[in-house]
Amino acid sequence: MLKLAAMIYIVVGSMFAGSFVVATLTLGRMEAVSISVAAVLGALTALPVAWLIAAKLNRSIRPA
């Protein structure tokens, strides 16, 4: 399941990081530190989300 979670994280991580950066820029925070923090927070938020999606997909592919 780790490989599946890693592949999902590639998509979800970039989506969350990009969304957080866009939200930061929309709020008028143009500093490099704010943008970097938003990208890191988005990437970290995506870790459990990718794991949950992978777990649900794994259960649907391989029912118990």
C-alpha positions, -999 to 999 in steps of 0.1 A, spaced: 0 0 0 30 23 4 36 24 -33 0 33 -39 1 60 -12 33 74 -27 17 77 -62 -14 93 -48 7 117 -28 24 130 -59 -9 142 -72 -26 152 -39 6 168 -25 11 191 -54 -26 200 -55 -27 209 -18 5 228 -19 -6 247 -49 -40 255 -34 -24 267 -2 -1 290 -21 -30 304 -42 -49 310 -10 -19 327 5 -15 350 -25 -52 357 -25 -49 370 10 -22 394 -1 7 377 15 34 382 -11 65 374 11 86 344 2 84 331 37 46 331 37 45 314 3 70 288 14 52 281 47 19 277 27 36 252 3 50 231 32 18 231 51 -1 220 20 24 192 14 22 180 50 -16 182 50 -16 159 19 3 131 37 -26 117 58 -51 125 29 -31 104 5 -28 76 30 -66 76 36 -73 75 -1 -48 47 -6 -63 27 22 -98 31 7 -86 22 -27 -67 -8 -14 -99 -20 4 -120 -17 -27 -94 -35 -49 -87 -63 -24 -118 -69 -3 -112 -88 29 
